[in-house]
Amino acid sequence: MRVWTIYDCDHPGAILAWEERNLPPPSWAAKNRENGHAHLVWGLSAPVLMEGLNARDTPMRYLAAIESAFTATLEADPGFGGLLTKNPAYPLWHVLRGPRIGYELNELAEWVDLERFKPKRGWKVDEVGVGRNVTLFDRLRYWAYRNVLEYKKEGGLDGWNAWLSACNTRALTFNGDFAAPLDGREVWWVAKSVAKWVWQRFSLEKRQELIQRTHTPEQQARRGRKGGKKSGEVRRAMSEEKRASARLMRAQGMSYRAIAKELEVSLGIVHKWCRE
């Protein structure tokens, strides 16, 4: 459960950064008396479940969007994990206590512009705070959808143990791509959650049933008639959009290789588009 949303501010006047940037009063702010750095903490009156089969995607994305916006507004450390904070009861810290201990997510969202951080399914969220959990969850689940049936062929406890180990290994690999990786225990719980959900819902029998249900001759013919009219237009529109995106990325200083990876096209195509 994510009960607190915590920000590490390492700049002068950090303990009052919320006031200067027009944010609501934190539940508390704890300042280091020696260097002036501070942790600003907002409590969540409805904590967000981060792991397990009952964890829901929408609240996690909503919290990730809010944390991204708060981090940018406060100019807080984007690599801070938000799992440990200064104890406000310890006399070493200078502590300011706010009027409220907890906020609803929608109350916090009212204080920032979420347009850049919209918590919609399929949107890439900033890899800040909870955003890293969401990104890891998305990358791992898409990998799991494609690979689980290979492990289910073995079946039984051996198949499950091999699958769980594979998910954890893949999650650790994805975690290594973050500038500030998640704690290993967080990675394990994300991996376990994805592994259990996909293992319970994907099977060879369901796959064959789905194929039979969606690949009848009548449906194939209907798709062909619909797709033939639109596919050419859609392909041309997508190509134009990617070509324009490639030129903009190049103008912003991105390498040809990075552009090719982002747009999922070949390096030669990117060179051709940018030369035109």
RACOR-V734865 format. One record per backbone hydrogen bond with DSSP energy under -0.5 kcal/mol. NH is the residue of the N-H (numbers start at 1). CO is the residue of the C=O. E is the energy in kcal/mol with one decimal. If there is no record, write none. Layout:
# RACOR-V734865
NH;CO;E + NH;CO;E
This chain:
# RACOR-V734865
2;48;-3.3 + 3;1;-0.9 + 5;42;-2.6 + 6;4;-0.5 + 7;40;-2.2 + 9;7;-0.7 + 9;38;-2.8 + 10;8;-0.6 + 14;11;-1.2 + 16;13;-1.4 + 17;14;-1.6 + 19;16;-0.6 + 20;16;-1.9 + 21;17;-1.6 + 22;19;-1.1 + 23;18;-3.0 + 27;41;-2.1 + 28;41;-1.5 + 29;96;-2.4 + 30;39;-2.3 + 31;29;-0.5 + 31;94;-3.1 + 32;37;-3.6 + 33;31;-0.6 + 33;92;-0.6 + 36;32;-2.3 + 38;9;-2.4 + 39;30;-2.3 + 40;7;-2.4 + 41;28;-2.4 + 42;5;-2.3 + 44;3;-2.7 + 45;43;-0.6 + 45;103;-1.8 + 46;103;-0.6 + 48;2;-1.9 + 49;47;-0.5 + 55;52;-1.5 + 60;56;-1.2 + 61;57;-2.3 + 62;58;-2.5 + 63;59;-2.7 + 64;60;-2.5 + 65;61;-2.3 + 66;62;-2.2 + 67;63;-2.9 + 68;64;-2.2 + 69;65;-2.2 + 70;66;-2.9 + 71;67;-2.6 + 72;68;-2.2 + 73;69;-2.5 + 74;70;-2.9 + 75;71;-0.9 + 76;71;-2.1 + 77;8;-2.8 + 78;76;-0.5 + 80;77;-1.2 + 88;86;-0.6 + 90;87;-1.8 + 93;90;-1.4 + 94;31;-2.4 + 95;93;-0.7 + 96;29;-2.6 + 98;27;-1.9 + 103;43;-2.3 + 108;104;-1.8 + 109;105;-2.3 + 110;106;-1.1 + 111;108;-1.4 + 112;109;-1.3 + 114;112;-0.9 + 116;113;-0.6 + 117;114;-1.3 + 118;115;-0.7 + 120;118;-1.7 + 123;120;-2.1 + 128;126;-2.3 + 129;78;-0.6 + 131;128;-2.8 + 132;129;-1.5 + 133;129;-0.6 + 134;130;-2.1 + 135;131;-2.5 + 136;132;-2.7 + 137;133;-2.7 + 138;134;-2.6 + 139;135;-2.6 + 140;136;-2.5 + 141;137;-2.4 + 142;138;-2.0 + 143;139;-1.6 + 144;140;-2.6 + 145;141;-2.5 + 146;142;-1.1 + 147;143;-1.1 + 147;144;-0.5 + 148;144;-2.2 + 150;147;-1.0 + 151;147;-0.7 + 151;148;-0.9 + 152;148;-1.9 + 153;149;-1.1 + 154;151;-0.7 + 155;151;-1.1 + 159;155;-1.8 + 160;156;-2.0 + 161;157;-2.8 + 162;158;-2.2 + 163;159;-2.2 + 164;160;-2.9 + 165;161;-2.2 + 166;162;-2.1 + 167;163;-2.5 + 168;164;-2.1 + 169;165;-2.4 + 170;166;-2.6 + 171;167;-2.5 + 172;168;-2.4 + 173;169;-1.8 + 174;170;-2.5 + 175;171;-2.6 + 176;172;-1.4 + 177;174;-1.8 + 178;175;-1.6 + 187;183;-2.0 + 188;184;-2.2 + 189;185;-2.0 + 190;186;-2.1 + 191;187;-2.6 + 192;188;-2.7 + 193;189;-2.2 + 194;190;-2.4 + 195;191;-2.6 + 196;192;-2.4 + 197;193;-2.1 + 198;194;-2.5 + 199;195;-2.2 + 200;196;-2.1 + 201;197;-1.2 + 202;198;-1.9 + 207;203;-2.0 + 208;204;-2.4 + 209;205;-2.4 + 210;206;-2.4 + 211;207;-2.4 + 212;208;-2.5 + 213;209;-2.0 + 214;210;-1.8 + 215;211;-1.0 + 220;216;-2.5 + 221;217;-2.4 + 222;218;-2.2 + 223;219;-2.7 + 224;220;-2.3 + 225;221;-2.2 + 226;222;-2.2 + 227;223;-3.5 + 228;224;-2.3 + 229;225;-0.9 + 230;226;-1.2 + 231;227;-3.2 + 232;228;-0.5 + 234;230;-3.0 + 235;231;-2.8 + 236;232;-2.3 + 237;233;-2.4 + 238;234;-2.7 + 239;235;-2.4 + 240;236;-2.4 + 241;237;-2.3 + 242;238;-2.5 + 243;239;-2.6 + 244;240;-2.4 + 245;241;-2.3 + 246;242;-2.6 + 247;243;-1.7 + 248;244;-2.1 + 249;245;-2.8 + 250;246;-2.3 + 251;247;-2.3 + 252;248;-1.5 + 253;250;-1.6 + 254;249;-2.3 + 259;255;-2.1 + 260;256;-2.4 + 261;257;-2.0 + 262;258;-2.2 + 263;259;-2.6 + 264;260;-1.0 + 265;260;-1.8 + 270;266;-1.6 + 271;267;-2.1 + 272;268;-2.3 + 273;269;-2.8 + 274;270;-2.4 + 275;271;-1.4 + 276;272;-1.4
